[in-house]
Amino acid sequence: MADFWRDSGYHLLQRTESGHLAVTDAFLSAYVRRPEMRPVEESCDAERALYTELLAKPRTAVPESRLATLADPDARDNYRILLGFRDRLVAAGTVEDCYLGTFLPRPGGPSGGNVSIPPLFIDQMTHVILRTILDGCEDGLRVRAAEMLFRAQKVTIADGAVMAADAETVDMYATSGGFGSLGQLVVEAQTPLRTVELDVLDSSNADLYWMRDEKHDTVINLNFAGDGLDALCRVLESWIAHFFDVRVSIQPVQQISDERWVWHFGLDAEGNRMLNDLYEGVEVDEGRLARLLALFRMDFADPAVMPSSIAGRPVYLAMATDTGGILRLKPQNLLVNLPLASRS
């Protein structure tokens, strides 16, 4: 069985009986060890003492009066952000409850909708939650597809193929050829670099992923009815099941031909706007439509979990890039916008 994504922090957490991730001191300490938190040569004694104490006891209460003793204002701000996130994790008890509580009201917890957690931390929660969802998965293509939920993708369309590559990796090669600072110097000197070709994963070569699971240097094909889009659908189904124990089936569709279209939402901001316009009958020009990567139909295995007014009706989803060809999926949309009777 392949191990993967050791950088997610999954191995620092404990699984509850329900399969969710209980927050541990080891996981909290890993955040204290982040590079931006480590004292530097100029750090004052108060900052060094706080760092040492939190490493040993990461749940230590730190009042604002103690933060005020830190000489460096940037250090004070960093600790405020970190401790705010830590406190939400500890109060929630599990990473999943912290994630849900960020976007949805939770009984006895902070109200959702006020997203004060930095996007980086939200992506990291997504990362580690997906790691537990995919534990035991032997399909490298499905695990690569899951990266799309927490890492932006640069999408290119050539010869009818819709290809998604990790945006950060593409940017790295575009600016330095993958050679770091040396590569940047070469680029600035306008010296040609070697061409870098990223491997496109499919069902026939998916095992390549296990040797490169933390390099983010593989490409996924998102063509309709292809292996890549199918892998993404399975990940989205598992994401919903993990949080709500609700079984759904998600399949790509080429168009929405439904006179009783009643529910939809986007998997990203642009997909959401586009579906809203299509539903309202607003004309969508060809330039915008060209950025629509996929439409999906979601069906519930048990319609009784849906509000009675729409029970049994499909839910339509969309996925689109922004004007720069970047795809930023928002997996929280699947949780916030899912039509469940328990919310009505």
Helices and strands as residue ranges (DSSP letters): G 6-8, G 10-12, E 14-15, E 21-22, H 25-32, G 35-37, H 45-56, H 64-67, H 73-92, H 95-103, H 119-133, H 140-146, G 147-149, E 153-158, E 161-166, H 167-176, H 180-188, E 199-201, G 206-211, E 218-221, H 227-244, E 248-253, E 264-266, H 269-280, H 286-289, E 292-300, G 303-305, E 315-320, E 326-327, H 332-336, G 341-343
